[in-house]
Amino acid sequence: LGDAYSSTARHPELFGGNRSCSESESENKLDGETASDSESKSEFGGSPAVPTSDDTPEVLNRALSNLSSRWKNWWVRGILTLAMITFFFIIIYLGPMVLMTIVMCVQIKCFHEIITIGYNVYHSYDLPWFRTLSWYFLLCVNYFFYGETVTDYFFTLVQREEPLRILSKYHRFISFALYLTGFCMFVLSLVKKHYRLQFYMFGWTHVTLLIVVTQSHLIIHNLFEGMIWFIVPISCVICNDIMAYMFGFFFGRTPLIKLSPKKTWEGFIGGFFATVLFGLLLSYVMSGYRCFTCPVEFNNDTNSFTVDCEPSELFQLQEYNIPLVLQSVVGWKTVRMYPFQIHSIALSTFASLIGPFGGFFASGFKRAFKIKDFANTIPGHGGIMDRFDCQYLMATFVNVYIASFIRGPNPSKLIQQFLTLRPDQQLHIFNTLKAHLVDKGMLGSLEDA
């Protein structure tokens, strides 16, 4: 959870020392205003910088007052990281419903942090409705996505309750009508001479919704596939963030990317190997517990979530042959492992090599608006968005990975849809299926048995 790949301050020449005037001017252009920035400055009402600072608790300030700023920051980050990891374990223990609630809260907070930056730019003209419409669109998009989720995973409950059945039947029409209402409100709020700025902020809101709400929706879908698909990817991102910070802090020498000059190749590479190893070990431990591997399903009898099932082949130990090249090194010919551990290599590799680009993207965004963090919610870490920038990118990958390589046809969903059909439609499907099974020779064998 630290600022990944942070290097030491022992070599200032790598990060600003002994630079020529031309290099300094180039860096100022990167961090400061471009020509287009200057042209738009008057329209945005001056510098859009949003002041943020880390509100380190006074007790930590006193305890660490004798340390240098570098080591003080290290200890503050470490202590708060342990606190957040502890909180993460607690919400996992409390179960799927609490996890979904936390995802929703994180989504709302991330949206608030990004929209606040836009509002600080927009508010200078005191134009109407931007913040109100932004939250209204958030409500509309959440209504659409979570309504789809309820229909998919709570199908029996929805069909049992008349109001829910009506809402489910016309869900997409209602969602579209709500969005159209917001769209019309936006058009009516347009103010002469500020059209360009208002359309800019309209786009700002929608891109924020795309990044934040869509990704949080995918996180919940991953959770329904089994808590292991939620915990392992998130843990791999956290591990990569921490280990890259540690390797960069103690061994960092070589700058990685100009967007984040404190991040180093040593942190990037060290974080990769540490994360892959961590993913293998965590997957081995979790694959042995049904509460983590079973899909999260809603029990209509008890009106609660259940995570009990017969583990699939992904979570059953199998024997694999070790390549001949490695047999002489490790001294083994075969190894017993869960198939999910192989998938965990793909997850941890993405978390280490591609996931950080979510952080680089966020760094570029913050540099564009001359801010250090999205907010000052977490001392030593910044805002919630600062800690979840990589998680959202990871959520999309996991969802695509499951759909492409893991998920197959779901018989229970097919049966649920079958039961909603008219009797004549059900009879037609039954006769068609019966004829198909007879042609395959399966129905006859079943009758003989």
Protein Blocks (a to p, Z undefined) as FASTA:
>chain_A
ZZehiacfklmmlnogapafklmmmmmmmmmccfklmmmmmmnopafbdcddddddfklm
mmmmmpcfklmmmmmmmmmmmmmmmmmmmmmmnojklmmmmmmmmmmmmmmmmmmmmmmm
mmmnopghklmmmmmmmmmmmmmmmmmmmmmmmmmmmmmpmklmmmmmmmmmmmmmmmmm
mmmmmmmmpcghilmmmmmmmmmmmmmmmmmmmmmmmmmmmmmnopklmmmmmmmmmmmm
mmmmmmmmmmgmbdfblklmmbcfklmmmmmmmmmmmmmmmmmmmmmpmklmpccdddfk
lopacdddcddfklgccdddddfklmmmnopabdcddfklmmmmmmmmmmmmmmmmmmmm
mmmmmmmnopabfblmbghklpfklmmmmmmmmmmmmmmmmmmmmmccdfklmmmmmmmp
cfklmmmmmmmmmmmmmmnommmmmmmZZ
